[in-house]
Amino acid sequence: MRIRTFLSIGVLLLTSILGFTQKPIPLLPVPSKNQLVWQKMEYYAFIHYSVNTYTDMAWGLGNEDPQIFNPDKLDCRQWARIAKEAGMKGIIFTAKHHSGFCLWPSKYTEYSVKNAPWKNGKGDIVKELSDACKEYGLKFGVYLSPWDRNHADYGKPEYITYFRNQLTELLTNYGDIFEVWFDGANGGSGYYGGANETRKIDSKTYYDWLNTYKLVRKMQPKMLIWNDGGDRAYLRWVGTESGYVGETNWSLLNAKGDVPEDMLRHGVENGNAWVPGEVNTSIRPEWFYHPKEDGKVKTVPQLMDTYYHSVGRNGTLLLNFPIMPNGLIHPTDEKNVLAFAEARKEAFANNLTKNAIASASEIRAKNPEFNAQKAIDSSFETYWAANDNTNDATLTLRFAKPTTFNRFLVQEPIQLGQRVKSFTLEAKIQGSWKEIAKETTIGYKRILRFPTITATEIRLHITDAKACPLISNLEVYLAPIILSPPNITRNQSGAVEIKSSDSESEVYYSLDGSIPSSKSNKYKGVIPTNDGKINVKAVAYDPSNQLSSEVSEENFEISRNLWKVLGTEDLNANKALDGNDYTSFQLGKAQNDFIIDLGKNLIISGFRYLSDQNWWAEASIITEYQFFVSENNLDWKVVSDGEFSNIKNNPTWQVKTFNPMNVRYIKLKATKTVGENSNAGIAEIEIITN
Ligand code: FUL
């Protein structure tokens, strides 16, 4: 016994002399202290507000009159309170968007709140918001658009001085700033002090970013710079505004060279600079407030997906709130973001690894400082480490009793670099090991979702790594099923598809008008129906607690399975019949009508039109139309014409009725669209039968 003890002490001494017990050597590049602090924020708010809030536009033109800026309820404390209650750690504010209008009284321009009626020109929103952030314990960041559609000098060297002066105001007068956003957009045209012309710049050279960076580093040494337009900054765009980063997500890029979209999405495995991804997305389709999007605020399941696809994939989440013309965040946005916070809290309430016993295929020099238990000691700073030269290792957790779960959270101590290239997760279910997931990178945080399992052990198998694997944290959770009303669609062949937002929920439906419950038909896949009209109702159901969602309901007209689009060879034409609101057929410029052979004679008394539901497709919305019918595809008769009133602001189903007619062919002609020179778009078209 004694000899063995001496021997082990000897081995320990020897290994420590040889350097084995030392901490793993950082794998370069590693994050800076500021980047590490930022990464741990995980989730923070974006706020979009400017003069174009009052013109219902995505981008201001730069000629908007400051007189339109007159909110009657503006309250930055409301914004900060919501962000805080939503679990966010900071707010980044559009101090100046592309319109050039400054929401603080900059002394370098007249185009600011100082010439607005709001507070008689004495207001300063940057100040009010930075104060509110301090009050609520939030960090504060600013968005200063490099593109300025108002400034006369935009495009000339003088503008760079103006830009830096404004930056200096923002970075010196409002306390600590954690992040600055330099958006790369430049659509060209603008007011530019009255010139009303197009000015494009060379984004690689015009802004002279490196000197701007030097300047800001002096003013705000802890601040991080986000820049998608110029020289490599400290944070990267992930190449999309839809709210996700790649499943493989390296926090690395190359310090020089182009960054194609694929690199933005996934980072670069052997990149030589630490440039982590920030997922920026809006709680509504667009960044600024548009009343027509009041019904399109992201729901809890959508926000949960966004969370798993950002924070759960080694990114941070920057979630935007558009401010309404009255100066407040809309109640639906508040309701949904707080429900999202609640859902996250519920999902991650009880870490089931707490009483587990951890073991590993190897522990760095058998040193307890790096033992397997460090991965579940609830500290991010301590970690399990394998020996140098290892790139394949396992970490096993044995639960005190069979444990039921559906989420797995894993973290690398990224202060020592991002290492893991690939891993699997296995679970011991009823005595045998089963692979649950096969994944690539981990990074600061990776969260996996999978169908609920009950296991006695789990094994994280790191199958490849750039240097010896290190794991700082492992957590396991049983997230409750999210019950929201399922989505019901009917495709062209007449089949009905029902989708619930949580794949683990059960779905029950009815076709006879009754309220569905767990005693109704269980949805097992697409439901073929006859061609007639149908009413479908559905609920999502959680068998573990017998709770149901609210009922969703759709009334479908007769199926479109015999329909043929005439007069075009373009296969996309069928998108107007596919039951998907987000795909559309764009009529060509020359051909502004859409002809359908109904396949047989029918008595019809109206039609329904749905425009493309994607916000960017607004120009293609048909505002004025003529609707024709024919028995022979030769002689056409107009049975309805006029406008789709308010369709731009509220692009929902448009219903038009007329006296019943027995017809075989129908034709929708677009006589006017939202965009003057745009193609007309049809997401869906249906007829109404008696
Ligand atoms: C984009 C801008 O053009 C949008 O208006 C918005 O500010 C978004 C965050 O970045 O590129």
Boltz pocket constraint, residues with backbone or C-beta under 6 A from the ligand:
constraints:
  - pocket:
      binder: B
      contacts: [[A, 58], [A, 59], [A, 183], [A, 184], [A, 185], [A, 280], [A, 287]]
      max_distance: 6.0
